[in-house]
Amino acid sequence: MLLIVGLFILNEIIVKRLYVYEIEKAGIKESFALISKKEVLIPYSNITRIDLRKSSLGRILNYGDIEISSSASSRIIIRGVRNPEYVYKKIKEMIEKYKNEESE
């Protein structure tokens, strides 16, 4: 049992180090680097859905996951976000800002 818990914690630490997420002017970017580097950018104009998920423990400790889906079937899941409501709100603000700039 202790080995399983240790492997789970090790997996979470490795995933946190390998994935980097950025909220940019152009959109949301996910970078993954192990041997090679992979980047996924979802422009604000392509975001079709944004979800916030918090487990019962996440509600107590104030962390959760944010899932961003695009019209091109791409998806980014930002896991283990501290204060996820704030990050969720900021992403929504950037989407609205992009829409307002497009309509002008």
DSSP file (Angstrom, degrees, kcal/mol; ACC not computed):
  #  RESIDUE AA STRUCTURE BP1 BP2  ACC     N-H-->O    O-->H-N    N-H-->O    O-->H-N    TCO  KAPPA ALPHA  PHI   PSI    X-CA   Y-CA   Z-CA
    1    1 A M     >        0   0    0      0, 0.0     4,-2.2     0, 0.0     5,-0.2   0.000 360.0 360.0 360.0 -44.0    0.0    0.0    0.0
    2    2 A L  H  >  +     0   0    0      1,-0.2     4,-2.5     2,-0.2     5,-0.1   0.867 360.0  54.4 -63.6 -35.9    2.8    2.4    0.9
    3    3 A L  H  > S+     0   0    0      2,-0.2     4,-2.5     1,-0.2    -1,-0.2   0.901 107.3  50.1 -64.1 -40.9    4.5    1.6   -2.4
    4    4 A I  H  > S+     0   0    0      2,-0.2     4,-2.3     1,-0.2    -2,-0.2   0.919 111.7  47.6 -63.8 -44.2    1.3    2.6   -4.3
    5    5 A V  H  X S+     0   0    0     -4,-2.2     4,-2.4     1,-0.2    -2,-0.2   0.913 112.2  50.5 -62.8 -42.7    1.0    5.9   -2.4
    6    6 A G  H  X S+     0   0    0     -4,-2.5     4,-2.5     1,-0.2    -2,-0.2   0.897 110.7  48.3 -62.1 -41.9    4.7    6.6   -3.1
    7    7 A L  H  X S+     0   0    0     -4,-2.5     4,-2.5     2,-0.2    -1,-0.2   0.883 110.5  51.9 -66.3 -38.4    4.3    5.9   -6.8
    8    8 A F  H  X S+     0   0    0     -4,-2.3     4,-2.1     2,-0.2    -2,-0.2   0.929 112.1  45.4 -62.7 -45.7    1.3    8.1   -7.0
    9    9 A I  H  X S+     0   0    0     -4,-2.4     4,-2.1     2,-0.2    -2,-0.2   0.911 112.8  50.7 -65.1 -42.6    3.1   11.0   -5.3
   10   10 A L  H  X S+     0   0    0     -4,-2.5     4,-2.4     1,-0.2    -2,-0.2   0.904 109.3  51.6 -61.3 -42.3    6.2   10.4   -7.5
   11   11 A N  H  X S+     0   0    0     -4,-2.5     4,-2.6     1,-0.2    -2,-0.2   0.917 109.3  49.7 -60.2 -45.1    3.9   10.5  -10.6
   12   12 A E  H  X S+     0   0    0     -4,-2.1     4,-2.1     1,-0.2    -2,-0.2   0.895 111.4  48.8 -62.6 -40.7    2.3   13.8   -9.5
   13   13 A I  H  X S+     0   0    0     -4,-2.1     4,-1.6     2,-0.2    -2,-0.2   0.922 112.7  47.6 -65.5 -44.5    5.8   15.4   -8.9
   14   14 A I  H  X S+     0   0    0     -4,-2.4     4,-1.9     1,-0.2    -2,-0.2   0.925 111.6  49.9 -63.4 -45.2    7.1   14.2  -12.3
   15   15 A V  H  X S+     0   0    0     -4,-2.6     4,-1.9     1,-0.2    -1,-0.2   0.902 108.6  53.2 -61.5 -41.1    4.0   15.5  -14.2
   16   16 A K  H  < S+     0   0    0     -4,-2.1    -1,-0.2     1,-0.2    -2,-0.2   0.854 112.3  45.4 -62.2 -34.5    4.2   18.9  -12.4
   17   17 A R  H  < S+     0   0    0     -4,-1.6    -1,-0.2    -3,-0.2    -2,-0.2   0.810 114.6  46.1 -79.1 -30.8    7.8   19.2  -13.6
   18   18 A L  H  < S+     0   0    0     -4,-1.9    15,-1.6    -5,-0.1     2,-0.4   0.776 104.7  64.2 -86.5 -27.5    7.3   18.1  -17.2
   19   19 A Y  E  <  -A   32   0A   0     -4,-1.9     2,-0.4    -5,-0.2    13,-0.2  -0.837  59.1-175.6-103.5 134.2    4.2   20.1  -18.0
   20   20 A V  E     -A   31   0A   0     11,-2.5    11,-2.9    -2,-0.4     2,-0.4  -0.995   6.6-161.9-127.3 133.9    4.2   23.9  -18.1
   21   21 A Y  E     -A   30   0A   0     -2,-0.4     2,-0.4     9,-0.2     9,-0.2  -0.935   6.9-174.4-118.7 139.4    1.1   26.0  -18.7
   22   22 A E  E     -A   29   0A   0      7,-2.5     7,-2.9    -2,-0.4     2,-0.8  -0.997  21.9-147.8-135.3 137.0    0.9   29.6  -19.8
   23   23 A I  E     +A   28   0A   0     -2,-0.4     5,-0.2     5,-0.2     2,-0.2  -0.898  37.8 174.5 -99.7 105.5   -1.9   32.1  -20.2
   24   24 A E        -     0   0    0      3,-2.8    -2,-0.0    -2,-0.8    70,-0.0  -0.480  47.6-102.6-107.4 175.6   -0.7   34.2  -23.0
   25   25 A K  S    S+     0   0    0      1,-0.2    19,-0.2    -2,-0.2     3,-0.1   0.841 122.5  46.1 -65.1 -33.1   -2.2   37.0  -25.1
   26   26 A A  S    S-     0   0    0      1,-0.2    18,-1.2    17,-0.1    19,-0.3   0.765 125.7 -74.2 -83.1 -26.5   -2.8   34.6  -28.0
   27   27 A G  E     - B   0  43A   0     16,-0.3    -3,-2.8    17,-0.1     2,-0.5  -0.990  66.6 -37.6 163.1-162.1   -4.3   31.8  -25.9
   28   28 A I  E     -AB  23  42A   0     14,-2.2    14,-2.8    -2,-0.3     2,-0.4  -0.841  53.4-161.9 -99.1 129.9   -3.6   29.0  -23.5
   29   29 A K  E     -AB  22  41A   0     -7,-2.9    -7,-2.5    -2,-0.5     2,-0.5  -0.938  10.1-167.5-120.1 135.0   -0.3   27.1  -24.1
   30   30 A E  E     -AB  21  40A   0     10,-2.9    10,-2.7    -2,-0.4     2,-0.4  -0.980   8.8-170.1-116.4 128.4    0.7   23.7  -22.7
   31   31 A S  E     -AB  20  39A   0    -11,-2.9   -11,-2.5    -2,-0.5     2,-0.4  -0.964   4.2-171.8-119.7 137.6    4.4   22.7  -23.1
   32   32 A F  E     +AB  19  38A   0      6,-2.9     6,-2.9    -2,-0.4     2,-0.4  -0.997   6.7 179.0-127.9 127.5    5.7   19.2  -22.4
   33   33 A A  E     + B   0  37A   0    -15,-1.6     4,-0.2    -2,-0.4    -2,-0.0  -0.957  27.1 124.6-136.2 117.7    9.4   18.5  -22.3
   34   34 A L  S    S-     0   0    0      2,-2.0     3,-0.1    -2,-0.4    -1,-0.1   0.376  97.6 -23.0-125.9 -85.7   11.1   15.2  -21.6
   35   35 A I  S    S+     0   0    0      1,-0.2     2,-0.2     0, 0.0    -2,-0.0   0.818 141.6  20.0 -93.8 -45.8   13.5   14.2  -24.4
   36   36 A S  S    S-     0   0    0      2,-0.0    -2,-2.0     0, 0.0     2,-0.4  -0.701  86.7-115.0-113.7 172.5   11.8   16.3  -27.0
   37   37 A K  E     -B   33   0A   0     -2,-0.2     2,-0.4    -4,-0.2    -4,-0.2  -0.909  24.5-173.2-115.2 136.9    9.5   19.3  -26.6
   38   38 A K  E     -B   32   0A   0     -6,-2.9    -6,-2.9    -2,-0.4     2,-0.4  -0.992   3.3-170.5-127.8 134.3    5.8   19.5  -27.5
   39   39 A E  E     -B   31   0A   0     -2,-0.4     2,-0.4    -8,-0.2    -8,-0.2  -0.978   6.0-169.6-126.7 139.5    3.7   22.6  -27.4
   40   40 A V  E     -B   30   0A   0    -10,-2.7   -10,-2.9    -2,-0.4     2,-0.5  -0.997   5.7-170.6-125.4 127.7   -0.1   23.0  -27.8
   41   41 A L  E     -B   29   0A   0     -2,-0.4   -12,-0.2   -12,-0.2    33,-0.0  -0.979   6.3-166.9-120.1 125.3   -1.7   26.4  -28.1
   42   42 A I  E     -B   28   0A   0    -14,-2.8   -14,-2.2    -2,-0.5     5,-0.1  -0.933  20.7-140.1-108.6 109.2   -5.4   26.9  -28.0
   43   43 A P  E >>  -B   27   0A   0      0, 0.0     3,-1.7     0, 0.0     4,-0.7  -0.322  19.9-117.3 -64.9 150.2   -6.3   30.4  -29.2
   44   44 A Y  G >4 S+     0   0    0    -18,-1.2     3,-0.8     1,-0.3   -17,-0.1   0.831 114.9  61.4 -57.7 -32.6   -9.0   32.2  -27.3
   45   45 A S  G 34 S+     0   0    0    -19,-0.3    -1,-0.3     1,-0.2   -18,-0.1   0.737 105.7  47.3 -67.5 -21.0  -11.1   32.2  -30.5
   46   46 A N  G <4 S+     0   0    0     -3,-1.7    25,-2.1    24,-0.1     2,-0.5   0.505  81.0 113.3 -98.1  -6.1  -11.1   28.4  -30.6
   47   47 A I  E <<  +C   70   0B   0     -3,-0.8    23,-0.3    -4,-0.7     3,-0.1  -0.544  32.1 168.1 -72.2 121.6  -12.0   27.8  -26.9
   48   48 A T  E     +     0   0B   0     21,-2.3     2,-0.3    -2,-0.5    22,-0.2   0.645  63.2  14.8-104.9 -21.7  -15.5   26.2  -26.9
   49   49 A R  E     -C   69   0B   0     20,-1.5    20,-2.8     2,-0.0     2,-0.4  -0.989  51.6-170.4-156.7 142.6  -15.6   25.1  -23.3
   50   50 A I  E     -C   68   0B   0     -2,-0.3     2,-0.4    18,-0.2    18,-0.2  -0.986  15.1-172.9-136.3 126.9  -13.8   25.6  -20.0
   51   51 A D  E     -C   67   0B   0     16,-2.7    16,-2.4    -2,-0.4     2,-0.5  -0.914  13.3-154.2-123.0 145.9  -14.5   23.5  -16.9
   52   52 A L  E     -C   66   0B   0     -2,-0.4     2,-0.4    14,-0.2    14,-0.2  -0.980  15.4-173.8-117.4 127.5  -13.4   23.7  -13.3
   53   53 A R  E     +C   65   0B   0     12,-2.9    12,-2.7    -2,-0.5     2,-0.4  -0.983   6.6 176.3-126.2 133.3  -13.3   20.5  -11.2
   54   54 A K        -     0   0    0     -2,-0.4    10,-0.1    10,-0.2     2,-0.1  -0.998  18.6-144.3-134.0 131.3  -12.6   20.2   -7.5
   55   55 A S     >  -     0   0    0     -2,-0.4     4,-2.1     8,-0.3     5,-0.2  -0.261  38.8 -97.6 -78.0 176.0  -12.7   17.0   -5.5
   56   56 A S  H  > S+     0   0    0      2,-0.2     4,-1.4     1,-0.2     5,-0.1   0.900 130.2  45.9 -64.4 -38.8  -13.9   17.1   -1.9
   57   57 A L  H  > S+     0   0    0      1,-0.2     4,-2.7     2,-0.2    -1,-0.2   0.878 109.6  56.1 -68.3 -37.2  -10.3   17.3   -0.7
   58   58 A G  H  >>S+     0   0    0      1,-0.2     5,-1.9     2,-0.2     4,-1.2   0.855 104.1  53.2 -62.4 -35.4   -9.6   19.9   -3.3
   59   59 A R  H  <5S+     0   0    0     -4,-2.1    -1,-0.2     3,-0.2    -2,-0.2   0.888 112.0  45.2 -65.9 -37.9  -12.4   22.1   -1.9
   60   60 A I  H  <5S+     0   0    0     -4,-1.4    -2,-0.2     1,-0.2    -1,-0.2   0.920 123.3  34.0 -70.3 -43.9  -10.8   21.8    1.6
   61   61 A L  H  <5S-     0   0    0     -4,-2.7    -2,-0.2     2,-0.1    -1,-0.2   0.429 109.7-120.4 -94.0  -0.5   -7.3   22.5    0.3
   62   62 A N  T  <5 +     0   0    0     -4,-1.2    21,-2.3     1,-0.2     2,-0.3   0.950  69.3 117.1  60.3  56.8   -8.4   24.9   -2.4
   63   63 A Y  E   < + D   0  82B   0     -5,-1.9    -8,-0.3    19,-0.2     2,-0.3  -0.976  27.7 144.7-143.5 159.8   -7.0   23.2   -5.5
   64   64 A G  E     - D   0  81B   0     17,-1.8    17,-3.3    -2,-0.3     2,-0.3  -0.943  41.7 -83.0-170.4-171.6   -8.6   21.7   -8.6
   65   65 A D  E     -C   53   0B   0    -12,-2.7   -12,-2.9    -2,-0.3     2,-0.5  -0.877  24.4-155.2-114.8 145.8   -8.3   21.0  -12.3
   66   66 A I  E     -CD  52  78B   0     12,-2.3    12,-3.2    -2,-0.3     2,-0.5  -0.989   9.2-162.3-121.4 124.7   -9.2   23.3  -15.2
   67   67 A E  E     -CD  51  77B   0    -16,-2.4   -16,-2.7    -2,-0.5     2,-0.5  -0.928   3.0-168.1-111.4 127.4  -10.1   21.7  -18.6
   68   68 A I  E     -CD  50  76B   0      8,-3.1     8,-2.5    -2,-0.5     2,-0.3  -0.963   5.9-170.1-117.0 123.1  -10.0   23.8  -21.7
   69   69 A S  E     -CD  49  75B   0    -20,-2.8   -21,-2.3    -2,-0.5   -20,-1.5  -0.857   4.7-155.6-113.5 148.6  -11.6   22.4  -24.9
   70   70 A S  E >   -C   47   0B   0      4,-2.3     3,-1.2    -2,-0.3   -23,-0.2  -0.748  31.4-112.4-119.4 167.3  -11.3   23.8  -28.4
   71   71 A S  T 3  S+     0   0    0    -25,-2.1   -24,-0.1     1,-0.3    -1,-0.1   0.666 115.2  63.1 -69.3 -16.8  -13.3   23.6  -31.6
   72   72 A A  T 3  S-     0   0    0    -26,-0.2    -1,-0.3     2,-0.1     3,-0.1   0.110 120.8-105.0 -95.8  21.1  -10.4   21.6  -33.2
   73   73 A S  S <  S+     0   0    0     -3,-1.2     2,-0.2     1,-0.2    -2,-0.1   0.607  78.7 136.2  65.6  13.7  -10.9   18.7  -30.7
   74   74 A S        -     0   0    0    -33,-0.0    -4,-2.3     2,-0.0     2,-0.3  -0.594  31.9-173.3 -84.6 153.9   -7.8   19.8  -28.8
   75   75 A R  E     -D   69   0B   0     -6,-0.2     2,-0.4    -2,-0.2    -6,-0.2  -0.991  15.8-163.2-151.2 142.1   -7.9   19.9  -25.0
   76   76 A I  E     -D   68   0B   0     -8,-2.5    -8,-3.1    -2,-0.3     2,-0.6  -0.992   5.3-164.4-123.7 130.5   -5.7   21.0  -22.2
   77   77 A I  E     -D   67   0B   0     -2,-0.4     2,-0.8   -10,-0.2   -10,-0.2  -0.961   5.1-159.9-116.3 114.7   -6.1   19.9  -18.6
   78   78 A I  E     -D   66   0B   0    -12,-3.2   -12,-2.3    -2,-0.6     3,-0.4  -0.844  20.9-157.5 -93.4 111.0   -4.3   21.9  -16.1
   79   79 A R  E     +     0   0B   0     -2,-0.8   -14,-0.2   -14,-0.2    -2,-0.0  -0.639  59.4  11.5 -97.1 146.4   -4.1   19.7  -13.0
   80   80 A G  E    S+     0   0B   0     -2,-0.3     2,-0.4     1,-0.2    -1,-0.2   0.857  75.1 177.7  65.4  39.8   -3.6   20.6   -9.4
   81   81 A V  E     -D   64   0B   0    -17,-3.3   -17,-1.8    -3,-0.4     2,-0.3  -0.606  25.0-134.1 -78.7 127.8   -4.2   24.3   -9.7
   82   82 A R  E    S+D   63   0B   0     -2,-0.4   -19,-0.2     1,-0.3     5,-0.2  -0.642  89.9   6.9 -78.3 140.6   -4.0   26.3   -6.5
   83   83 A N  S >> S-     0   0    0    -21,-2.3     4,-1.4    -2,-0.3     3,-0.8   0.958  79.6-179.5  51.3  58.9   -6.9   28.7   -6.2
   84   84 A P  H 3> S+     0   0    0      0, 0.0     4,-2.9     0, 0.0     5,-0.2   0.771  71.4  64.1 -64.9 -27.1   -8.5   27.4   -9.3
   85   85 A E  H 3> S+     0   0    0      2,-0.2     4,-2.3     1,-0.2     5,-0.1   0.897 103.5  48.9 -62.5 -38.3  -11.5   29.8   -9.2
   86   86 A Y  H <> S+     0   0    0     -3,-0.8     4,-2.3     2,-0.2    -1,-0.2   0.935 113.8  44.6 -65.4 -47.1   -9.1   32.7   -9.7
   87   87 A V  H  X S+     0   0    0     -4,-1.4     4,-2.3     2,-0.2    -2,-0.2   0.914 113.3  51.3 -64.7 -42.9   -7.3   31.1  -12.6
   88   88 A Y  H  X S+     0   0    0     -4,-2.9     4,-2.3     1,-0.2    -1,-0.2   0.919 110.7  48.9 -58.5 -45.4  -10.7   30.0  -14.1
   89   89 A K  H  X S+     0   0    0     -4,-2.3     4,-2.4    -5,-0.2    -2,-0.2   0.905 110.1  51.2 -62.6 -42.8  -11.9   33.6  -13.8
   90   90 A K  H  X S+     0   0    0     -4,-2.3     4,-2.2     2,-0.2    -1,-0.2   0.892 110.1  48.9 -63.7 -40.5   -8.8   35.0  -15.5
   91   91 A I  H  X S+     0   0    0     -4,-2.3     4,-2.2     2,-0.2    -1,-0.2   0.929 111.0  50.1 -65.3 -43.5   -9.1   32.7  -18.4
   92   92 A K  H  X S+     0   0    0     -4,-2.3     4,-2.4     1,-0.2    -2,-0.2   0.900 109.7  51.9 -60.2 -40.9  -12.8   33.6  -18.8
   93   93 A E  H  X S+     0   0    0     -4,-2.4     4,-2.7     1,-0.2    -1,-0.2   0.899 108.8  50.3 -62.0 -41.3  -11.7   37.3  -18.7
   94   94 A M  H  X S+     0   0    0     -4,-2.2     4,-2.3     2,-0.2    -1,-0.2   0.883 109.7  50.9 -66.0 -37.5   -9.2   36.7  -21.5
   95   95 A I  H  X S+     0   0    0     -4,-2.2     4,-2.3     2,-0.2    -2,-0.2   0.933 112.9  45.4 -63.8 -45.5  -11.8   35.0  -23.6
   96   96 A E  H  X S+     0   0    0     -4,-2.4     4,-2.5     2,-0.2    -2,-0.2   0.900 111.7  52.3 -64.3 -41.5  -14.2   37.9  -23.2
   97   97 A K  H  X S+     0   0    0     -4,-2.7     4,-2.3     1,-0.2    -1,-0.2   0.912 109.9  49.2 -61.1 -42.5  -11.4   40.4  -23.9
   98   98 A Y  H  X S+     0   0    0     -4,-2.3     4,-2.2     2,-0.2    -2,-0.2   0.926 110.9  49.7 -63.0 -44.6  -10.5   38.6  -27.1
   99   99 A K  H  X S+     0   0    0     -4,-2.3     4,-1.8     1,-0.2    -2,-0.2   0.896 111.1  49.6 -61.4 -40.7  -14.2   38.5  -28.2
  100  100 A N  H  X S+     0   0    0     -4,-2.5     4,-0.9     1,-0.2    -1,-0.2   0.896 111.0  49.1 -65.4 -40.3  -14.5   42.3  -27.5
  101  101 A E  H  < S+     0   0    0     -4,-2.3     3,-0.3     1,-0.2    -2,-0.2   0.868 110.5  51.6 -66.3 -36.6  -11.4   43.1  -29.5
  102  102 A E  H  < S+     0   0    0     -4,-2.2    -1,-0.2     1,-0.2    -2,-0.2   0.859 108.2  51.0 -67.6 -36.1  -12.6   40.9  -32.4
  103  103 A S  H  <        0   0    0     -4,-1.8    -1,-0.2     1,-0.2    -2,-0.2   0.669 360.0 360.0 -79.0 -15.2  -16.0   42.7  -32.5
  104  104 A E     <        0   0    0     -4,-0.9    -1,-0.2    -3,-0.3    -2,-0.2   0.471 360.0 360.0 -80.6 360.0  -14.4   46.2  -32.6
